C-alpha cells in the first residue's frame, strides 16, 4: 500500500515528530510511505527503509495570518504556489491508497485543498484521512475558526475519515467543537500516540552513559522546537542561580529553532552553572527515560513521550496563540499525571517548589502514568487493514 502523509510544519517540531512516529509504526513490508513536510530539520531524523520524504519550501508564521518563507528569498505567494504544486504533483505520481493529513484540514493557507479535490475527482478509491490531536484550542476559538474557514464543510465533503489522537472520555471534541452528526460518523478515537521508549530496565545503563552519578537526581529541561521556549529555560536557569549547591544534575535541550543570540545568552549562564546545554538531542526518548523530572512546555508530542516513559513532569503550558497546551495540562494534572504552572505566572520560586514536590513523590506520579492507555497504533493499524481488505 502506498501511503502519503502531509505535515505542514510551520513552527516547532510537533507535527513532524507525530508524523514520523505514525509512519514508523504503521510501516509494514507491503507499505511505502512518503512524507510531505516543510520542516527545516526533517533531514536530522533517521528514516527506516520504506519511508522517505519530499521537502516543500519551509514557511514560518510572522504575525497574525502572515506566513513568510523560512529560507528562500521569494514572495510568500510564490513559496505557497510552489508548495501547493509539489503536494499535488506528488499525489498524482504516487497515487496513494491512503492520504493522511496532519492537523490542518485545509493545509497551510488552503494549499492542500487542490489535492483533496483531485483525489475526490480522479482517485475516489483513495482514503483521505484527517489526523487531529484531541484538543485544538478552546471551544469558542475553534468553533469560530472552523465556521469562518468553512472547515465543517471540508470535513463533510473532502475527507473519508477523521482520526482523533485522543480518548473521548478525557476530552470530547465532538461536544466541545459542536461537530455535526454527519461528520461525527466519520470520527475514530485512536487514543494517544505512544513513543518508542527504551525499556525501564535499561534506565540505569542510560543514566551511566549520560554521566549521571548513582543516586543523583537528574532533571531534563526541553522546549520542543525552541522557537518560543526561551522563557522556560530562562526561568529554570534563574532558579539554579538562586541555589548555591543544587542537589540534582541538569541538562537543557533548547530546541533547534531558538534564535542564535538567545541561545548564546542562555549558554553563557548554563556553563557558569556547569549545566549541559544543547540545541538538539537526537534520542530525546532516552533522555526523558533517564530523567527523574522533566520540565517542558505542554505540547501533545512531548507529553506522549513523558507518559510513555512514566516520568514525573512540570509543564509550563502556553495559552497564546492557542489554549491547547493549558487545557491539556489542567486535565492531566487533575488526573495526577503531572504538575503545571501557567505560562503567565511561572517564576523561579514556583518552579523550585513544584520540582521538589515531584522529586519527593516520584512513585505516586509513576503509578498514575503507568496506568495511562496509549492505544493509537492498534486502532490506526486496524483501520489501515480495513482499507486494504478486498471489497
Rosetta blueprint (number, residue, H / E / L):
1 X L
2 X E
3 X E
4 X E
5 X E
6 X E
7 X E
8 X L
9 X L
10 X L
11 X L
12 X L
13 X L
14 X H
15 X H
16 X H
17 X H
18 X H
19 X H
20 X H
21 X H
22 X H
23 X H
24 X H
25 X H
26 X H
27 X L
28 X L
29 X L
30 X L
31 X L
32 X E
33 X E
34 X E
35 X E
36 X E
37 X E
38 X L
39 X L
40 X L
41 X L
42 X H
43 X H
44 X H
45 X L
46 X L
47 X L
48 X L
49 X L
50 X L
51 X E
52 X E
53 X E
54 X E
55 X E
56 X L
57 X L
58 X L
59 X E
60 X E
61 X E
62 X E
63 X E
64 X L
65 X L
66 X E
67 X E
68 X E
69 X E
70 X L
71 X L
72 X L
73 X L
74 X L
75 X L
76 X H
77 X H
78 X H
79 X H
80 X H
81 X H
82 X H
83 X H
84 X H
85 X H
86 X H
87 X H
88 X H
89 X H
90 X H
91 X H
92 X H
93 X H
94 X H
95 X L
96 X L
97 X L
98 X E
99 X E
100 X E
101 X E
102 X E
103 X L
104 X L
105 X L
106 X L
107 X L
108 X H
109 X H
110 X H
111 X L
112 X L
113 X H
114 X H
115 X H
116 X H
117 X H
118 X H
119 X H
120 X H
121 X H
122 X H
123 X L
124 X L
125 X L
126 X L
127 X E
128 X E
129 X E
130 X E
131 X E
132 X E
133 X E
134 X L
135 X L
136 X L
137 X L
138 X L
139 X H
140 X H
141 X H
142 X H
143 X H
144 X H
145 X H
146 X H
147 X H
148 X H
149 X L
150 X L
151 X H
152 X H
153 X H
154 X H
155 X H
156 X H
157 X H
158 X H
159 X L
160 X L
161 X E
162 X E
163 X E
164 X E
165 X E
166 X L
167 X L
168 X L
169 X L
170 X L
171 X L
172 X L
173 X H
174 X H
175 X H
176 X H
177 X L
178 X L
179 X L
180 X L
181 X H
182 X H
183 X H
184 X H
185 X L
186 X L
187 X E
188 X E
189 X E
190 X L
191 X L
192 X L
193 X L
194 X L
195 X L
196 X L
197 X L
198 X L
199 X L
200 X H
201 X H
202 X H
203 X H
204 X H
205 X H
206 X H
207 X H
208 X H
209 X H
210 X L
211 X L
212 X L
213 X L
214 X L
215 X L
216 X L
217 X E
218 X E
219 X E
220 X E
221 X E
222 X E
223 X L
224 X L
225 X L
226 X L
227 X L
228 X L
229 X L
230 X H
231 X H
232 X H
233 X H
234 X H
235 X H
236 X H
237 X H
238 X H
239 X H
240 X H
241 X H
242 X L
243 X L
244 X L
245 X L
246 X L
247 X L
248 X E
249 X E
250 X E
251 X E
252 X E
253 X E
254 X L
255 X L
256 X L
257 X L
258 X L
259 X L
260 X H
261 X H
262 X H
263 X H
264 X H
265 X H
266 X H
267 X H
268 X H
269 X H
270 X H
271 X H
272 X H
273 X L
274 X L
275 X L
276 X E
277 X E
278 X E
279 X L
280 X L
281 X L
282 X L
283 X L
284 X H
285 X H
286 X H
287 X H
288 X H
289 X H
290 X H
291 X L
292 X L
293 X E
294 X E
295 X E
296 X E
297 X L
298 X L
299 X L
300 X H
301 X H
302 X H
303 X H
304 X H
305 X H
306 X H
307 X H
308 X H
309 X H
310 X L
311 X L
312 X L
313 X E
314 X E
315 X E
316 X L
317 X L
318 X L
319 X L
320 X L
321 X L
322 X L
323 X L
324 X H
325 X H
326 X H
327 X H
328 X H
329 X H
330 X H
331 X H
332 X H
333 X H
334 X H
335 X L
336 X L
337 X L
338 X L
339 X E
340 X E
341 X L
342 X L
343 X L
344 X L
345 X L
346 X L
347 X L
348 X H
349 X H
350 X H
351 X H
352 X H
353 X H
354 X H
355 X H
356 X H
357 X H
358 X H
359 X H
360 X H
361 X L
362 X H
363 X H
364 X H
365 X H
366 X H
367 X H
368 X H
369 X H
370 X H
371 X H
372 X L
373 X L
374 X L
375 X L
376 X H
377 X H
378 X H
379 X H
380 X H
381 X H
382 X H
383 X H
384 X H
385 X H
386 X H
387 X H
388 X H
389 X L
390 X L
391 X L
